[in-house]
Amino acid sequence: MNRDGRSYWLREALADDEAPAPPLVGPAECDVAIVGGGYTGMWTAYALTQRAPGIRIVLLEQDICGGGPSGRNGGFVHGWWDQLPLLVDLYGSEQALELAWAADESVAGIADFCTRHAVDAWVRRAGYLQMSASVAQDGEWEQTVETCKRLGVAEQYYELSGEEARRRCDSPVFRGAAFMPNAATVQPARLARGLRHVLVERGVRIHEGTRVQRVVDGSPMRVLTRGGEVAAPQVVLGLNAWAAGWPSFRTSLLAWGSHIVLTEPIPDRLAALGWVGGEGISDSRFTIHYFRTTADGRIAFGAGVGAAGYGGRIGTRFDHDERASERARAGFARLFPMLRDVRFVDAWGGPIDISSDRLPAIGSRAGGRLHFAHGYSGNGVGPAFLAGRILAARIDGGDDRLARLPIVNRRAKAFPPEPMRYIGARVIREALIRHDEATDAGRRPGLIVRFLAALPRLLGYRLGP
Ligand SMILES: Cc1cc2nc3c(=O)[nH]c(=O)nc-3n(C[C@H](O)[C@H](O)[C@H](O)COP(=O)(O)OP(=O)(O)OC[C@H]3O[C@@H](n4cnc5c(N)ncnc54)[C@H](O)[C@@H]3O)c2cc1C
């Protein structure tokens, strides 16, 4: 994170971008008011303008569009093939497949958007590799690979041998992998800013530097900010982790930080590793390491090792956290011992909106006047595209397969209220990180760490090992 508080991605994307849109001042009226200028809010706006050209949309963003995780993430784009066993568990085979195919469309959908609108978001459709990087991680994907086979979609997620995996990226600790061919990487901030440009061209009225304080139910709904107010029959909340601070979503979400460190350009070293195909790669820890290359031959290396937030407050520790960056660098050194001399030139983080089963909540309240999508749990780049299409379909009305997907208006297990949510999230987060660090080092985690790491599952949450 640079002194201006922006990630490398966003600084790169903003290099020749326009000035922020002015804040909202005074009253405004529209057909749909959208809160949040990340992918969720913006894909919803985009899908609405596709469905109903001329629709009047006002989008309010407290920072700038793409200033949140949508402009800071790892840029991995994929659907839910790796979640197929969970989807089957929740919805049965037929509906699970329907959902997985709907999520899968996001990869091509985002690539097509970039082509159609000449948005250069560095899209590379080179697939995603889930590696094993320790004995404890071996075969982590077995159930998913088996489920894909059983449901007739074996080609969507399949196992590679250690040798095949290392041919794509030659780290001595990689022991095997599963491969999802239909996955891509993007420069996330270029995607977010490109989307913003298209929305402006389509007449969406954007106000940046405009924090929404409250939404008042009624006909019309009223969206209140410090300096103005928007009246609209329909409102969309694309708040991501910030939703954890809104009273109505307080027990649906918690916020954990994820942090990325970025190397200097090292194209020759990448070539020596054989990592020239552009694959997005992760290990199989719960507090995952995820890494990908950039157009100029850097490695962006992320780690789900940041702190928990209290009361849904998203403080500056989510933007920069030296301890989390240090843990990310340690993860890098373990996975790429031959790159220990490589310099890191940037580090940044952001909040992840964790739901109790790691699938998003997408739905509507207030008699269908208030719509929301959040809880992507660290996999939102592809799924937010789907969520935007779903929310637009619900707002548009009519009989639409997207509006009826089984994930809509689902109920996941609630988290406890504060202060228990924070205490639990904090203690368990640290235990999960220590659990993964111990197994990486080939040690058996201590009894207390094992107990705490297993606790979420014992309590019925689908989190942890
Ligand atoms: C470090 C990191 C790495 C990640 N890597 C990946 C990855 O590789 N692949 C992947 O799929 N996912 C990844 N994610 C998750 C992904 O970035 C998110 O799921 C996705 O960006 C969610 O989009 P969104 O629009 O819902 O949220 P956001 O991008 O967070 O947008 C929400 C917006 O709402 C605004 N807002 C909040 N409250 C208010 C208010 N009261 N008034 C006005 N505006 C408000 C915020 O400022 C923010 O801009 C990562 C996340 C992080 C932090």
The ligand as an SDF file (V2000), in Angstrom:
LIG
                    3D

 53 58  0  0  0  0  0  0  0  0999 V2000
   -6.9870   -8.9050   -0.5500 C   0  0  0  0  0  0  0  0  0  0  0  0
   -8.1840   -9.5300   -1.1980 C   0  0  0  0  0  0  0  0  0  0  0  0
   -7.9910  -10.5010   -2.1760 C   0  0  0  0  0  0  0  0  0  0  0  0
   -9.0880  -11.0860   -2.7940 C   0  0  0  0  0  0  0  0  0  0  0  0
   -8.8800  -11.9450   -3.8280 N   0  0  0  0  0  0  0  0  0  0  0  0
   -9.9220  -12.4470   -4.5190 C   0  0  0  0  0  0  0  0  0  0  0  0
   -9.7200  -13.2270   -5.6890 C   0  0  0  0  0  0  0  0  0  0  0  0
   -8.5940  -13.4130   -6.1520 O   0  0  0  0  0  0  0  0  0  0  0  0
  -10.8080  -13.7320   -6.3270 N   0  0  0  0  0  0  0  0  0  0  0  0
  -12.0690  -13.5170   -5.8610 C   0  0  0  0  0  0  0  0  0  0  0  0
  -13.0230  -14.0250   -6.4470 O   0  0  0  0  0  0  0  0  0  0  0  0
  -12.3060  -12.7160   -4.7880 N   0  0  0  0  0  0  0  0  0  0  0  0
  -11.2620  -12.1590   -4.1280 C   0  0  0  0  0  0  0  0  0  0  0  0
  -11.4890  -11.3110   -3.0830 N   0  0  0  0  0  0  0  0  0  0  0  0
  -12.8800  -10.9610   -2.7480 C   0  0  0  0  0  0  0  0  0  0  0  0
  -13.4480   -9.9690   -3.7590 C   0  0  0  0  0  0  0  0  0  0  0  0
  -12.5860   -8.8700   -3.8730 O   0  0  0  0  0  0  0  0  0  0  0  0
  -14.8320   -9.5030   -3.2990 C   0  0  0  0  0  0  0  0  0  0  0  0
  -15.6440  -10.6260   -3.0580 O   0  0  0  0  0  0  0  0  0  0  0  0
  -15.5190   -8.6380   -4.3230 C   0  0  0  0  0  0  0  0  0  0  0  0
  -14.7120   -7.5480   -4.6820 O   0  0  0  0  0  0  0  0  0  0  0  0
  -16.8500   -8.1800   -3.7730 C   0  0  0  0  0  0  0  0  0  0  0  0
  -17.3570   -7.1080   -4.5240 O   0  0  0  0  0  0  0  0  0  0  0  0
  -18.3910   -6.1260   -3.8300 P   0  0  0  0  0  0  0  0  0  0  0  0
  -18.8150   -5.1550   -4.8290 O   0  0  0  0  0  0  0  0  0  0  0  0
  -19.4540   -6.9430   -3.1760 O   0  0  0  0  0  0  0  0  0  0  0  0
  -17.5550   -5.4800   -2.6650 O   0  0  0  0  0  0  0  0  0  0  0  0
  -16.5630   -4.1960   -2.6040 P   0  0  0  0  0  0  0  0  0  0  0  0
  -15.6140   -4.1920   -3.7010 O   0  0  0  0  0  0  0  0  0  0  0  0
  -16.0320   -4.1880   -1.2110 O   0  0  0  0  0  0  0  0  0  0  0  0
  -17.5520   -3.0130   -2.7780 O   0  0  0  0  0  0  0  0  0  0  0  0
  -18.3730   -2.5490   -1.7250 C   0  0  0  0  0  0  0  0  0  0  0  0
  -18.3040   -1.0570   -1.7830 C   0  0  0  0  0  0  0  0  0  0  0  0
  -19.2900   -0.5050   -0.9220 O   0  0  0  0  0  0  0  0  0  0  0  0
  -18.7740    0.7030   -0.4260 C   0  0  0  0  0  0  0  0  0  0  0  0
  -19.5420    1.0570    0.7720 N   0  0  0  0  0  0  0  0  0  0  0  0
  -19.5830    0.3800    1.9330 C   0  0  0  0  0  0  0  0  0  0  0  0
  -20.4030    0.9790    2.7960 N   0  0  0  0  0  0  0  0  0  0  0  0
  -20.8940    2.0650    2.1620 C   0  0  0  0  0  0  0  0  0  0  0  0
  -21.8060    3.0950    2.5430 C   0  0  0  0  0  0  0  0  0  0  0  0
  -22.3740    3.1170    3.7570 N   0  0  0  0  0  0  0  0  0  0  0  0
  -22.0850    4.0570    1.6500 N   0  0  0  0  0  0  0  0  0  0  0  0
  -21.5130    4.0590    0.3980 C   0  0  0  0  0  0  0  0  0  0  0  0
  -20.6490    3.1130    0.0050 N   0  0  0  0  0  0  0  0  0  0  0  0
  -20.3510    2.1170    0.8700 C   0  0  0  0  0  0  0  0  0  0  0  0
  -17.3140    0.3810   -0.1530 C   0  0  0  0  0  0  0  0  0  0  0  0
  -16.5230    1.5490   -0.0850 O   0  0  0  0  0  0  0  0  0  0  0  0
  -16.9610   -0.5010   -1.3310 C   0  0  0  0  0  0  0  0  0  0  0  0
  -16.3610    0.2040   -2.3960 O   0  0  0  0  0  0  0  0  0  0  0  0
  -10.4180  -10.7200   -2.4210 C   0  0  0  0  0  0  0  0  0  0  0  0
  -10.6020   -9.7480   -1.4360 C   0  0  0  0  0  0  0  0  0  0  0  0
   -9.4960   -9.1590   -0.8300 C   0  0  0  0  0  0  0  0  0  0  0  0
   -9.7170   -8.1130    0.2110 C   0  0  0  0  0  0  0  0  0  0  0  0
  1  2  1  0
  2  3  1  0
  2 52  2  0
  3  4  2  0
  4  5  1  0
  4 50  1  0
  5  6  2  0
  6  7  1  0
  6 13  1  0
  7  8  2  0
  7  9  1  0
  9 10  1  0
 10 11  2  0
 10 12  1  0
 12 13  2  0
 13 14  1  0
 14 15  1  0
 14 50  1  0
 15 16  1  0
 16 17  1  0
 16 18  1  0
 18 19  1  0
 18 20  1  0
 20 21  1  0
 20 22  1  0
 22 23  1  0
 23 24  1  0
 24 25  2  0
 24 26  1  0
 24 27  1  0
 27 28  1  0
 28 29  2  0
 28 30  1  0
 28 31  1  0
 31 32  1  0
 32 33  1  0
 33 34  1  0
 33 48  1  0
 34 35  1  0
 35 36  1  0
 35 46  1  0
 36 37  1  0
 36 45  1  0
 37 38  2  0
 38 39  1  0
 39 40  1  0
 39 45  2  0
 40 41  1  0
 40 42  2  0
 42 43  1  0
 43 44  2  0
 44 45  1  0
 46 47  1  0
 46 48  1  0
 48 49  1  0
 50 51  2  0
 51 52  1  0
 52 53  1  0
M  END
$$$$
